[in-house]
Amino acid sequence: MTTSVQLPLEGVTIIDLTTIIFGPFCTQILGDYGADVIKIESPEGDFSRHAGPTPIHTMGPMYVNLNRNKRGICLDLRKPQAVQAVLKLCASADIFISNVRPAALARLGLSYEEVRAACPDIVYVSLVGYGQQGPYAKKPAVDDALQAGSGIPSLFTKSLKSDPAYIPLNIADRLAGTTAAHATLAALMMRDRTGLSQFVEVPMFETVVAAVMGDHLMGETFSPASGPMGYTRILSTDRRPFKTKDGFVSATIYSEKNWRQFLPAIGLSDLQQTDPRFANPTERAKHYPMVYGFLARQFELRTSEEWMILLSHLDIPCSRIESLESLMEDPHLAAVEMFPEVNHPTVGPMRSIRAPVHWKDVDLGVRRHAPTIGEHTTEVLREFGFEESEISALATNESDS
Protein backbone atom coordinates (compact mmCIF):
# COMPACT_ATOMS: atom_id res chain seq x y z
CA MET A 1 0.00 0.00 0.00
CA THR A 2 1.33 3.43 -0.90
CA THR A 3 0.13 6.67 0.61
CA SER A 4 1.19 10.29 0.66
CA VAL A 5 -0.42 10.81 4.07
CA GLN A 6 2.09 11.60 6.80
CA LEU A 7 2.54 8.91 9.44
CA PRO A 8 1.22 9.87 12.89
CA LEU A 9 4.66 10.17 14.55
CA GLU A 10 6.68 11.14 11.51
CA GLY A 11 9.41 13.57 12.56
CA VAL A 12 9.62 12.22 16.13
CA THR A 13 13.00 10.77 17.11
CA ILE A 14 13.29 8.17 19.86
CA ILE A 15 16.49 6.94 21.48
CA ASP A 16 15.62 3.38 22.48
CA LEU A 17 17.71 1.69 25.18
CA THR A 18 15.37 -1.26 25.77
CA THR A 19 15.69 -5.02 25.62
CA ILE A 20 13.68 -8.27 25.64
CA ILE A 21 9.88 -7.59 25.41
CA PHE A 22 8.51 -4.81 27.66
CA GLY A 23 10.51 -1.93 26.19
CA PRO A 24 10.85 -3.18 22.60
CA PHE A 25 7.07 -3.77 22.40
CA CYS A 26 6.50 -0.16 23.48
CA THR A 27 8.92 1.21 20.91
CA GLN A 28 7.61 -1.15 18.23
CA ILE A 29 4.20 0.51 18.59
CA LEU A 30 5.77 3.96 18.34
CA GLY A 31 7.91 2.87 15.40
CA ASP A 32 4.86 1.50 13.60
CA TYR A 33 3.26 4.92 14.05
CA GLY A 34 6.15 6.49 12.18
CA ALA A 35 8.69 7.55 14.81
CA ASP A 36 12.38 7.22 13.95
CA VAL A 37 13.32 4.68 16.63
CA ILE A 38 17.06 4.34 17.12
CA LYS A 39 17.67 1.11 19.01
CA ILE A 40 20.92 0.99 20.98
CA GLU A 41 22.36 -2.45 21.63
CA SER A 42 25.46 -3.78 23.31
CA PRO A 43 27.89 -5.81 21.18
CA GLU A 44 26.15 -8.96 22.51
CA GLY A 45 22.78 -7.74 21.22
CA ASP A 46 19.28 -7.83 22.66
CA PHE A 47 18.55 -11.02 24.63
CA SER A 48 15.40 -11.60 22.56
CA ARG A 49 17.60 -12.22 19.51
CA HIS A 50 18.22 -15.69 20.92
CA ALA A 51 14.61 -16.64 21.79
CA GLY A 52 13.01 -19.26 19.52
CA PRO A 53 14.08 -21.21 16.45
CA THR A 54 15.64 -19.16 13.68
CA PRO A 55 17.50 -19.84 10.43
CA ILE A 56 19.94 -17.03 11.27
CA HIS A 57 21.85 -16.72 14.54
CA THR A 58 20.89 -13.59 16.57
CA MET A 59 17.74 -13.04 14.50
CA GLY A 60 15.19 -14.97 16.55
CA PRO A 61 11.45 -14.87 15.70
CA MET A 62 10.50 -12.81 18.75
CA TYR A 63 13.22 -10.25 18.02
CA VAL A 64 12.36 -9.76 14.35
CA ASN A 65 8.71 -9.02 15.14
CA LEU A 66 9.42 -6.76 18.14
CA ASN A 67 12.00 -4.61 16.41
CA ARG A 68 10.67 -3.76 12.99
CA ASN A 69 10.55 -0.10 11.98
CA LYS A 70 13.68 0.66 13.99
CA ARG A 71 17.27 1.49 13.16
CA GLY A 72 19.91 -0.39 15.12
CA ILE A 73 23.19 0.95 16.42
CA CYS A 74 25.79 -0.81 18.55
CA LEU A 75 27.48 1.00 21.43
CA ASP A 76 29.43 -0.49 24.31
CA LEU A 77 28.14 1.58 27.22
CA ARG A 78 30.95 0.33 29.44
CA LYS A 79 33.05 2.87 27.53
CA PRO A 80 32.72 6.56 28.50
CA GLN A 81 32.88 7.60 24.83
CA ALA A 82 29.79 5.51 24.09
CA VAL A 83 27.82 7.10 26.94
CA GLN A 84 28.76 10.54 25.64
CA ALA A 85 27.58 9.41 22.21
CA VAL A 86 24.17 8.51 23.67
CA LEU A 87 23.90 11.96 25.26
CA LYS A 88 24.78 13.55 21.92
CA LEU A 89 22.05 11.51 20.24
CA CYS A 90 19.59 12.59 22.95
CA ALA A 91 20.45 16.24 22.35
CA SER A 92 18.72 16.03 18.97
CA ALA A 93 15.95 13.62 19.98
CA ASP A 94 12.41 13.96 21.33
CA ILE A 95 12.20 10.89 23.54
CA PHE A 96 14.58 8.69 25.50
CA ILE A 97 13.16 5.30 26.58
CA SER A 98 14.97 2.72 28.68
CA ASN A 99 14.18 -0.38 30.70
CA VAL A 100 17.64 -0.48 32.24
CA ARG A 101 17.31 -0.21 36.01
CA PRO A 102 17.44 3.44 37.14
CA ALA A 103 20.43 2.85 39.45
CA ALA A 104 22.39 1.30 36.58
CA LEU A 105 21.48 4.20 34.28
CA ALA A 106 22.68 6.64 36.93
CA ARG A 107 26.00 4.80 37.23
CA LEU A 108 26.39 5.07 33.46
CA GLY A 109 25.66 8.79 33.49
CA LEU A 110 22.25 8.49 31.81
CA SER A 111 19.95 9.55 34.62
CA TYR A 112 17.03 11.85 33.90
CA GLU A 113 18.98 14.86 35.11
CA GLU A 114 21.97 14.06 32.91
CA VAL A 115 19.89 13.38 29.80
CA ARG A 116 17.81 16.53 30.42
CA ALA A 117 21.04 18.54 30.65
CA ALA A 118 21.84 17.35 27.12
CA CYS A 119 18.29 18.04 25.86
CA PRO A 120 16.25 20.41 28.06
CA ASP A 121 12.89 19.40 26.55
CA ILE A 122 13.45 15.63 26.38
CA VAL A 123 10.65 13.20 27.19
CA TYR A 124 12.38 10.67 29.44
CA VAL A 125 10.51 7.37 29.88
CA SER A 126 11.73 4.97 32.54
CA LEU A 127 10.36 1.44 32.22
CA VAL A 128 10.70 -0.41 35.52
CA GLY A 129 9.53 -3.61 37.14
CA TYR A 130 8.18 -1.91 40.26
CA GLY A 131 7.45 1.71 41.09
CA GLN A 132 10.59 3.29 42.44
CA GLN A 133 8.80 4.86 45.41
CA GLY A 134 7.98 1.49 47.02
CA PRO A 135 9.92 -1.21 48.87
CA TYR A 136 10.04 -3.47 45.78
CA ALA A 137 11.90 -0.85 43.76
CA LYS A 138 15.13 -2.84 43.46
CA LYS A 139 13.57 -6.27 42.81
CA PRO A 140 14.33 -7.91 39.48
CA ALA A 141 11.22 -8.27 37.34
CA VAL A 142 10.24 -10.94 34.83
CA ASP A 143 6.80 -11.83 33.51
CA ASP A 144 6.33 -14.95 35.66
CA ALA A 145 7.18 -13.14 38.89
CA LEU A 146 4.93 -10.24 37.97
CA GLN A 147 2.02 -12.54 37.16
CA ALA A 148 2.53 -14.25 40.52
CA GLY A 149 2.85 -11.01 42.46
CA SER A 150 -0.24 -9.50 40.86
CA GLY A 151 -2.45 -12.43 41.82
CA ILE A 152 -3.01 -13.95 38.38
CA PRO A 153 -1.99 -17.55 39.27
CA SER A 154 -4.27 -17.50 42.32
CA LEU A 155 -7.25 -16.78 40.06
CA PHE A 156 -6.88 -20.28 38.59
CA THR A 157 -7.23 -21.78 42.07
CA LYS A 158 -10.54 -19.97 42.39
CA SER A 159 -11.91 -20.50 38.90
CA LEU A 160 -10.61 -23.97 37.98
CA LYS A 161 -9.89 -25.32 41.48
CA SER A 162 -6.42 -26.12 40.18
CA ASP A 163 -2.92 -25.37 41.34
CA PRO A 164 -1.76 -21.82 40.64
CA ALA A 165 -0.86 -21.35 36.97
CA TYR A 166 0.60 -18.71 34.69
CA ILE A 167 -1.23 -17.34 31.68
CA PRO A 168 0.86 -18.82 28.82
CA LEU A 169 1.65 -15.38 27.41
CA ASN A 170 4.12 -12.68 28.37
CA ILE A 171 1.06 -10.78 29.48
CA ALA A 172 2.83 -8.48 31.96
CA ASP A 173 5.37 -7.38 29.35
CA ARG A 174 2.74 -6.68 26.72
CA LEU A 175 0.24 -4.97 29.02
CA ALA A 176 2.99 -2.74 30.38
CA GLY A 177 4.46 -2.15 26.92
CA THR A 178 1.11 -0.92 25.62
CA THR A 179 0.68 1.27 28.70
CA ALA A 180 4.16 2.68 28.18
CA ALA A 181 3.38 3.56 24.56
CA HIS A 182 0.30 5.61 25.40
CA ALA A 183 2.03 7.21 28.41
CA THR A 184 4.87 8.24 26.09
CA LEU A 185 2.45 9.78 23.62
CA ALA A 186 0.69 11.70 26.39
CA ALA A 187 4.03 12.99 27.69
CA LEU A 188 5.02 14.05 24.18
CA MET A 189 1.76 15.99 23.81
CA MET A 190 2.36 17.66 27.17
CA ARG A 191 5.93 18.54 26.19
CA ASP A 192 4.71 20.06 22.95
CA ARG A 193 2.13 22.15 24.83
CA THR A 194 4.41 23.33 27.64
CA GLY A 195 7.84 23.25 26.05
CA LEU A 196 9.10 21.51 29.19
CA SER A 197 10.87 18.23 29.66
CA GLN A 198 8.76 15.37 30.98
CA PHE A 199 9.69 12.37 33.12
CA VAL A 200 7.44 9.30 33.02
CA GLU A 201 7.89 6.09 35.00
CA VAL A 202 5.96 3.02 33.84
CA PRO A 203 6.05 0.10 36.33
CA MET A 204 5.06 -3.38 35.19
CA PHE A 205 3.82 -4.54 38.59
CA GLU A 206 1.36 -1.73 39.17
CA THR A 207 0.17 -1.96 35.56
CA VAL A 208 -0.75 -5.64 35.92
CA VAL A 209 -2.28 -5.15 39.37
CA ALA A 210 -4.48 -2.39 37.95
CA ALA A 211 -5.72 -4.78 35.25
CA VAL A 212 -6.39 -7.61 37.72
CA MET A 213 -8.14 -5.43 40.27
CA GLY A 214 -10.13 -3.64 37.59
CA ASP A 215 -12.09 -6.88 37.30
CA HIS A 216 -11.79 -8.26 40.80
CA LEU A 217 -11.78 -5.41 43.35
CA MET A 218 -15.58 -5.64 43.32
CA GLY A 219 -17.09 -5.27 46.83
CA GLU A 220 -13.88 -3.84 48.27
CA THR A 221 -14.38 -0.84 45.98
CA PHE A 222 -16.53 0.67 48.73
CA SER A 223 -15.93 1.49 52.37
CA PRO A 224 -17.29 -0.38 54.16
CA ALA A 225 -17.13 -3.23 51.68
CA SER A 226 -20.38 -4.02 49.91
CA GLY A 227 -19.38 -7.65 49.35
CA PRO A 228 -16.42 -9.95 48.65
CA MET A 229 -13.69 -9.40 46.11
CA GLY A 230 -13.75 -11.27 42.80
CA TYR A 231 -15.95 -11.04 39.72
CA THR A 232 -18.07 -14.13 40.26
CA ARG A 233 -18.94 -14.69 36.59
CA ILE A 234 -15.30 -14.72 35.55
CA LEU A 235 -14.27 -16.84 38.54
CA SER A 236 -17.01 -19.43 38.11
CA THR A 237 -15.53 -22.94 37.87
CA ASP A 238 -17.91 -23.65 35.00
CA ARG A 239 -16.85 -20.63 32.93
CA ARG A 240 -14.98 -22.48 30.22
CA PRO A 241 -15.53 -23.58 26.63
CA PHE A 242 -18.66 -25.69 26.33
CA LYS A 243 -18.34 -29.33 25.32
CA THR A 244 -20.54 -30.20 22.35
CA LYS A 245 -21.38 -33.51 20.69
CA ASP A 246 -18.13 -33.40 18.73
CA GLY A 247 -15.85 -30.77 20.24
CA PHE A 248 -15.93 -27.46 22.07
CA VAL A 249 -17.21 -23.94 21.42
CA SER A 250 -17.12 -20.65 23.27
CA ALA A 251 -20.39 -18.82 23.83
CA THR A 252 -21.27 -15.89 26.06
CA ILE A 253 -24.99 -15.70 26.71
CA TYR A 254 -24.73 -12.61 28.84
CA SER A 255 -27.14 -9.77 28.13
CA GLU A 256 -30.87 -9.85 28.72
CA LYS A 257 -31.35 -9.72 24.96
CA ASN A 258 -29.12 -12.80 24.58
CA TRP A 259 -31.17 -14.78 27.09
CA ARG A 260 -34.50 -13.76 25.56
CA GLN A 261 -33.28 -14.98 22.18
CA PHE A 262 -31.43 -18.09 23.34
CA LEU A 263 -34.06 -19.75 25.51
CA PRO A 264 -36.83 -19.82 22.87
CA ALA A 265 -34.29 -21.06 20.30
CA ILE A 266 -33.62 -24.15 22.42
CA GLY A 267 -37.29 -24.71 23.24
CA LEU A 268 -37.32 -23.25 26.76
CA SER A 269 -39.08 -19.94 26.19
CA ASP A 270 -40.87 -20.02 29.54
CA LEU A 271 -37.82 -20.72 31.73
CA GLN A 272 -37.42 -17.10 32.86
CA GLN A 273 -41.01 -17.14 34.10
CA THR A 274 -40.92 -20.57 35.75
CA ASP A 275 -37.45 -20.48 37.35
CA PRO A 276 -36.67 -17.26 39.29
CA ARG A 277 -32.93 -17.99 39.10
CA PHE A 278 -33.09 -17.10 35.40
CA ALA A 279 -35.45 -14.15 35.77
CA ASN A 280 -32.98 -11.28 35.36
CA PRO A 281 -29.25 -10.43 35.44
CA THR A 282 -29.22 -9.92 39.20
CA GLU A 283 -30.69 -13.34 39.91
CA ARG A 284 -28.46 -15.10 37.36
CA ALA A 285 -25.42 -13.43 38.92
CA LYS A 286 -26.34 -15.01 42.26
CA HIS A 287 -26.42 -18.47 40.69
CA TYR A 288 -23.59 -18.51 38.14
CA PRO A 289 -22.51 -22.11 38.91
CA MET A 290 -26.05 -23.34 38.31
CA VAL A 291 -26.45 -21.21 35.18
CA TYR A 292 -23.20 -22.46 33.66
CA GLY A 293 -24.11 -26.04 34.57
CA PHE A 294 -27.43 -25.62 32.78
CA LEU A 295 -25.70 -24.27 29.71
CA ALA A 296 -23.12 -27.05 29.75
CA ARG A 297 -25.88 -29.65 29.58
CA GLN A 298 -27.57 -27.84 26.69
CA PHE A 299 -24.39 -27.59 24.64
CA GLU A 300 -23.80 -31.33 24.82
CA LEU A 301 -27.00 -31.86 22.79
CA ARG A 302 -25.72 -30.42 19.47
CA THR A 303 -22.60 -30.42 17.34
CA SER A 304 -20.17 -27.51 17.30
CA GLU A 305 -21.24 -26.54 13.80
CA GLU A 306 -24.93 -26.57 14.78
CA TRP A 307 -24.19 -24.29 17.71
CA MET A 308 -22.10 -21.92 15.63
CA ILE A 309 -24.92 -21.56 13.09
CA LEU A 310 -27.57 -21.01 15.76
CA LEU A 311 -25.57 -18.60 17.94
CA SER A 312 -24.38 -16.58 14.96
CA HIS A 313 -27.98 -16.28 13.73
CA LEU A 314 -28.96 -14.94 17.18
CA ASP A 315 -25.98 -12.53 17.23
CA ILE A 316 -24.71 -14.11 20.44
CA PRO A 317 -20.91 -13.83 20.91
CA CYS A 318 -19.39 -17.19 20.01
CA SER A 319 -16.28 -18.75 18.57
CA ARG A 320 -14.73 -22.04 17.69
CA ILE A 321 -11.75 -23.01 19.82
CA GLU A 322 -8.82 -22.11 17.63
CA SER A 323 -5.26 -23.38 17.97
CA LEU A 324 -2.04 -21.52 17.24
CA GLU A 325 -1.85 -23.49 14.00
CA SER A 326 -5.45 -22.87 12.92
CA LEU A 327 -5.08 -19.12 13.43
CA MET A 328 -2.68 -19.11 10.52
CA GLU A 329 -5.57 -20.31 8.31
CA ASP A 330 -8.30 -18.14 9.82
CA PRO A 331 -10.29 -16.49 6.99
CA HIS A 332 -10.83 -13.22 8.86
CA LEU A 333 -7.15 -12.85 9.75
CA ALA A 334 -6.28 -13.64 6.14
CA ALA A 335 -8.69 -10.96 4.88
CA VAL A 336 -7.23 -8.29 7.16
CA GLU A 337 -3.68 -9.46 6.33
CA MET A 338 -2.74 -10.03 9.97
CA PHE A 339 0.37 -12.04 9.12
CA PRO A 340 1.79 -10.47 5.96
CA GLU A 341 4.67 -12.27 4.35
CA VAL A 342 7.72 -10.07 3.94
CA ASN A 343 11.23 -10.65 2.73
CA HIS A 344 13.77 -9.79 5.41
CA PRO A 345 17.16 -9.00 3.86
CA THR A 346 18.93 -11.18 6.43
CA VAL A 347 16.56 -14.01 7.38
CA GLY A 348 14.72 -14.20 4.07
CA PRO A 349 10.96 -14.80 3.74
CA MET A 350 9.10 -14.44 7.04
CA ARG A 351 5.70 -13.68 8.52
CA SER A 352 5.28 -10.34 10.17
CA ILE A 353 2.59 -9.56 12.76
CA ARG A 354 1.07 -6.31 11.62
CA ALA A 355 -0.08 -3.44 13.81
CA PRO A 356 -3.66 -4.42 14.77
CA VAL A 357 -5.08 -0.89 14.41
CA HIS A 358 -6.35 0.49 11.12
CA TRP A 359 -5.99 4.06 9.93
CA LYS A 360 -7.69 5.42 6.83
CA ASP A 361 -5.14 6.01 4.06
CA VAL A 362 -2.18 5.52 6.44
CA ASP A 363 0.10 2.52 6.00
CA LEU A 364 1.49 1.30 9.34
CA GLY A 365 3.28 -1.62 7.69
CA VAL A 366 6.93 -2.57 7.74
CA ARG A 367 9.11 0.28 6.53
CA ARG A 368 12.28 -1.08 8.07
CA HIS A 369 13.06 -4.68 8.91
CA ALA A 370 14.46 -5.57 12.34
CA PRO A 371 18.15 -4.61 12.17
CA THR A 372 21.17 -6.81 12.60
CA ILE A 373 23.45 -5.84 15.48
CA GLY A 374 24.82 -2.38 14.72
CA GLU A 375 23.42 -2.34 11.19
CA HIS A 376 22.83 1.42 11.16
CA THR A 377 25.60 2.60 13.50
CA THR A 378 27.58 4.54 10.92
CA GLU A 379 24.47 5.87 9.15
CA VAL A 380 22.91 7.21 12.34
CA LEU A 381 26.06 8.67 13.84
CA ARG A 382 26.77 10.56 10.60
CA GLU A 383 23.21 11.93 10.58
CA PHE A 384 23.67 13.17 14.14
CA GLY A 385 26.84 15.05 13.27
CA PHE A 386 29.57 12.72 14.50
CA GLU A 387 32.96 13.11 12.88
CA GLU A 388 34.41 10.14 11.03
CA SER A 389 37.14 9.85 13.66
CA GLU A 390 34.51 9.64 16.40
CA ILE A 391 32.61 6.98 14.50
CA SER A 392 35.80 4.96 14.03
CA ALA A 393 36.64 5.27 17.73
CA LEU A 394 33.20 4.06 18.76
CA ALA A 395 33.47 1.15 16.34
CA THR A 396 36.85 0.29 17.87
CA ASN A 397 35.30 0.35 21.31
CA GLU A 398 32.71 -2.18 20.15
CA SER A 399 35.36 -4.59 18.92
CA ASP A 400 37.34 -4.25 22.16
CA SER A 401 34.56 -5.80 24.22
Secondary structure, 3 states (H helix, E strand, C coil): CCCCCCCCCCCCEEEEECCCCHHHHHHHHHHHCCCEEEEEECCCCCHHHHCCCCCCCCCCHHHHHHCCCEEEEECCCCCHHHHHHHHHHHHCCCEEEECCCHHHHHHHCCCHHHHHHHCCCCEEEEEECCCCCCCCCCCCCCHHHHHHHCCHHHHHHHHCCCCCCCCCCCHHHHHHHHHHHHHHHHHHHHHHHHCCCEEEEEEHHHHHHHHHHHHHCHHHHCCCCCCCCCCHHHHCCCCCCEECCCCEEEECCCCHHHHHHHHHHCCCCCHHHHCHHHCCHHHHHHCHHHHHHHHHHHHCCCCHHHHHHHHHHCCCCEEECCCHHHHCCCHHHHHCCCCCEEEECCCEEEECCCCCCCECCECCCCCCCCCCCCCCHHHHHHHCCCCHHHHHHHHHHHHHC
